[in-house]
Amino acid sequence: MQRFRLSRRHLLGMIRAIAAASLVGCIGRKADGDAIAQTTTQTTSQTVNQPGCIVRPQQTEGPYFVDERLNRSDIRSNPADGTVKEGVPLRLVFQVSQVGASACTPLSDATVDVWHCDAQGVYSDVQDRAADTRGQQFLRGYQVTNANGGAEFLTIYPGWYPGRTTHIHFKIRTAAGYEFTSQLYFDDAVSDRVYTQAPYSTKGQRNQTNAQDGIFRNGGDRLLLTLTEGENGYVGRFEIGLEMA
């Protein structure tokens, strides 16, 4: 059998070739890793910039909706006499989108109505066991969504009344006749903290939490406001995607 013998020069050449190939492989893998990381970053950024297409459940309108057609963002006052309802300030921010087959797009020119009770649990422009407030329009109003699907209101943190947990009613309507009605809810711990302050505290301790509210139990956990606390009250943000087809 013929034996092959490698010279020292040939052996060193082979070692250098193997080392170079390994280095190229490492560089290639690192470059691939960088590309994946860059793609992931771009995808995440694009996802963050998309409007919030979160489908929410509809809930009962309740007995207190009055179609006032009152176009205003600050709904704290009664236009009849200019009095302003006292309470912890709440800036309510809606982001309304339309859910499509393959995309989620901001819904502009939609009318967003909101209405809720005052710190003592009283609604305006109704007559019930609590009070007769017919002709008053406090804590009611609507805004039209802008090009980004946004609508904002300045109001107060709502009070409570027997049989219901803390909530705000809202209705979204379009010129084409689409209508969506539901309610917004608050974290119980935040409500309990707010209700220790005036003017809420004069009403006493509330008798209904989220878990005890029959309407809340029908999807209310998907209608909770995202709250942030500031120096002057709270900001509540709510994203909603509407399936209008």
C-alpha positions as semicolon CSV with decimal commas, in nm:
position;residue;x (nm);y (nm);z (nm)
1;M;0,000;0,000;0,000
2;Q;0,130;0,340;-0,095
3;R;0,171;0,579;0,198
4;F;0,107;0,952;0,166
5;R;0,322;1,181;0,368
6;L;0,236;1,548;0,422
7;S;0,512;1,795;0,437
8;R;0,516;2,051;0,719
9;R;0,428;2,323;0,467
10;H;0,124;2,136;0,335
11;L;0,002;2,061;0,689
12;L;0,020;2,425;0,796
13;G;-0,169;2,525;0,480
14;M;-0,454;2,288;0,559
15;I;-0,480;2,421;0,916
16;R;-0,500;2,779;0,789
17;A;-0,775;2,687;0,538
18;I;-0,985;2,514;0,805
19;A;-0,951;2,813;1,042
20;A;-1,053;3,057;0,768
21;A;-1,361;2,853;0,679
22;S;-1,466;2,844;1,047
23;L;-1,426;3,220;1,076
24;V;-1,638;3,280;0,768
25;G;-1,908;3,053;0,912
26;C;-1,911;3,246;1,241
27;I;-1,936;3,578;1,062
28;G;-2,219;3,448;0,847
29;R;-2,412;3,326;1,150
30;K;-2,359;3,657;1,332
31;A;-2,478;3,849;1,028
32;D;-2,787;3,629;1,010
33;G;-2,852;3,691;1,379
34;D;-2,825;4,066;1,332
35;A;-3,070;4,052;1,042
36;I;-3,319;3,856;1,251
37;A;-3,284;4,099;1,539
38;Q;-3,332;4,395;1,306
39;T;-3,639;4,237;1,147
40;T;-3,787;4,164;1,490
41;T;-3,731;4,524;1,598
42;Q;-3,896;4,659;1,285
43;T;-4,192;4,423;1,320
44;T;-4,241;4,523;1,684
45;S;-4,227;4,891;1,593
46;Q;-4,485;4,843;1,319
47;T;-4,713;4,653;1,554
48;V;-4,698;4,927;1,818
49;N;-4,797;5,188;1,561
50;Q;-5,111;5,002;1,456
51;P;-5,445;5,126;1,596
52;G;-5,601;4,918;1,871
53;C;-5,844;4,674;1,708
54;I;-5,976;4,526;2,031
55;V;-6,328;4,396;1,986
56;R;-6,546;4,469;2,291
57;P;-6,890;4,341;2,392
58;Q;-7,202;4,554;2,366
59;Q;-7,406;4,609;2,681
60;T;-7,744;4,751;2,771
61;E;-7,810;5,118;2,704
62;G;-8,000;5,152;3,029
63;P;-8,284;5,391;3,109
64;Y;-8,081;5,712;3,119
65;F;-7,977;5,780;2,759
66;V;-8,111;6,112;2,627
67;D;-8,012;6,209;2,274
68;E;-7,918;6,566;2,368
69;R;-7,702;6,630;2,060
70;L;-7,475;6,828;2,287
71;N;-7,143;6,867;2,106
72;R;-6,876;6,941;2,367
73;S;-6,563;6,783;2,511
74;D;-6,595;6,926;2,866
75;I;-6,917;6,770;2,992
76;R;-6,894;6,872;3,358
77;S;-7,126;7,173;3,343
78;N;-7,500;7,222;3,315
79;P;-7,550;7,454;3,015
80;A;-7,876;7,588;3,161
81;D;-7,707;7,772;3,447
82;G;-7,330;7,714;3,403
83;T;-7,288;7,519;3,728
84;V;-7,007;7,264;3,722
85;K;-7,028;6,924;3,886
86;E;-6,766;6,865;4,153
87;G;-6,555;6,554;4,159
88;V;-6,215;6,406;4,079
89;P;-6,125;6,514;3,722
90;L;-6,120;6,240;3,461
91;R;-5,990;6,282;3,106
92;L;-6,153;6,015;2,894
93;V;-5,967;5,920;2,574
94;F;-6,128;5,699;2,308
95;Q;-5,941;5,535;2,020
96;V;-6,199;5,399;1,775
97;S;-6,101;5,172;1,485
98;Q;-6,276;4,962;1,225
99;V;-6,190;4,594;1,199
100;G;-6,147;4,487;0,837
101;A;-6,077;4,151;0,676
102;S;-5,704;4,211;0,669
103;A;-5,645;4,545;0,840
104;C;-5,742;4,766;1,130
105;T;-5,798;5,131;1,038
106;P;-5,891;5,440;1,243
107;L;-6,262;5,525;1,223
108;S;-6,307;5,897;1,161
109;D;-6,628;6,103;1,170
110;A;-6,801;5,872;1,416
111;T;-7,012;6,025;1,692
112;V;-6,916;5,915;2,045
113;D;-7,176;5,991;2,314
114;V;-7,099;5,956;2,686
115;W;-7,324;5,996;2,988
116;H;-7,295;5,904;3,355
117;C;-7,405;5,995;3,705
118;D;-7,252;6,262;3,929
119;A;-7,067;6,208;4,257
120;Q;-7,397;6,144;4,434
121;G;-7,523;5,889;4,181
122;V;-7,764;6,128;4,003
123;Y;-7,813;6,152;3,625
124;S;-7,919;6,469;3,445
125;D;-8,237;6,522;3,242
126;V;-8,431;6,232;3,398
127;Q;-8,685;6,176;3,669
128;D;-8,637;5,879;3,899
129;R;-8,630;5,790;4,267
130;A;-8,304;5,981;4,320
131;A;-8,408;6,320;4,180
132;D;-8,593;6,513;3,913
133;T;-8,326;6,670;3,693
134;R;-8,529;6,723;3,377
135;G;-8,396;7,016;3,176
136;Q;-8,042;6,980;3,310
137;Q;-7,759;6,840;3,095
138;F;-7,459;6,784;3,319
139;L;-7,224;6,494;3,247
140;R;-7,357;6,441;2,896
141;G;-7,214;6,518;2,555
142;Y;-7,065;6,388;2,234
143;Q;-6,754;6,427;2,023
144;V;-6,678;6,329;1,663
145;T;-6,371;6,113;1,608
146;N;-6,081;6,279;1,426
147;A;-5,875;6,137;1,138
148;N;-5,693;5,910;1,384
149;G;-6,016;5,776;1,534
150;G;-5,967;5,974;1,855
151;A;-6,223;6,148;2,074
152;E;-6,165;6,302;2,418
153;F;-6,381;6,421;2,704
154;L;-6,315;6,605;3,028
155;T;-6,547;6,486;3,303
156;I;-6,536;6,366;3,664
157;Y;-6,492;6,022;3,813
158;P;-6,849;5,887;3,831
159;G;-7,021;5,815;4,159
160;W;-7,238;5,515;4,236
161;Y;-7,599;5,431;4,303
162;P;-7,765;5,122;4,453
163;G;-7,763;4,811;4,238
164;R;-7,477;4,909;4,006
165;T;-7,100;4,918;4,015
166;T;-6,910;5,228;3,900
167;H;-6,958;5,281;3,525
168;I;-6,987;5,522;3,231
169;H;-7,224;5,469;2,939
170;F;-7,111;5,527;2,582
171;K;-7,257;5,498;2,233
172;I;-7,077;5,513;1,897
173;R;-7,274;5,600;1,582
174;T;-7,185;5,654;1,218
175;A;-7,360;5,848;0,941
176;A;-7,431;5,516;0,767
177;G;-7,654;5,407;1,057
178;Y;-7,417;5,179;1,249
179;E;-7,460;5,191;1,628
180;F;-7,261;5,037;1,914
181;T;-7,366;5,081;2,279
182;S;-7,182;4,965;2,589
183;Q;-7,036;5,070;2,924
184;L;-6,695;5,149;3,073
185;Y;-6,579;5,018;3,411
186;F;-6,316;5,100;3,673
187;D;-6,084;4,903;3,894
188;D;-6,258;4,848;4,230
189;A;-5,953;4,951;4,431
190;V;-5,937;5,288;4,252
191;S;-6,308;5,351;4,305
192;D;-6,282;5,271;4,675
193;R;-5,995;5,517;4,708
194;V;-6,178;5,792;4,519
195;Y;-6,493;5,748;4,726
196;T;-6,312;5,835;5,048
197;Q;-6,281;6,193;4,917
198;A;-6,537;6,473;4,905
199;P;-6,793;6,504;4,754
200;Y;-6,823;6,125;4,713
201;S;-6,769;6,047;5,081
202;T;-7,099;6,206;5,189
203;K;-7,289;5,926;5,015
204;G;-7,132;5,655;5,230
205;Q;-6,990;5,319;5,134
206;R;-7,104;5,172;4,804
207;N;-7,292;4,843;4,807
208;Q;-7,191;4,699;4,469
209;T;-6,853;4,594;4,330
210;N;-6,769;4,479;3,980
211;A;-6,801;4,112;4,068
212;Q;-7,144;4,170;4,223
213;D;-7,283;4,359;3,922
214;G;-7,487;4,141;3,686
215;I;-7,418;4,364;3,385
216;F;-7,044;4,374;3,453
217;R;-7,036;3,993;3,469
218;N;-7,150;3,989;3,107
219;G;-6,814;4,091;2,959
220;G;-6,728;4,383;3,185
221;D;-6,371;4,260;3,232
222;R;-6,316;4,352;2,864
223;L;-6,457;4,701;2,918
224;L;-6,225;4,820;3,193
225;L;-6,062;5,158;3,145
226;T;-5,684;5,177;3,146
227;L;-5,628;5,441;3,415
228;T;-5,324;5,651;3,493
229;E;-5,313;5,891;3,786
230;G;-5,178;6,242;3,755
231;E;-5,147;6,545;3,978
232;N;-5,498;6,651;3,887
233;G;-5,712;6,338;3,868
234;Y;-5,704;6,048;3,624
235;V;-5,668;5,975;3,254
236;G;-5,874;5,683;3,126
237;R;-5,786;5,533;2,788
238;F;-6,005;5,298;2,589
239;E;-5,929;5,135;2,254
240;I;-6,207;4,965;2,062
241;G;-6,233;4,797;1,723
242;L;-6,576;4,782;1,563
243;E;-6,682;4,497;1,334
244;M;-6,916;4,695;1,114
245;A;-6,966;4,457;0,821
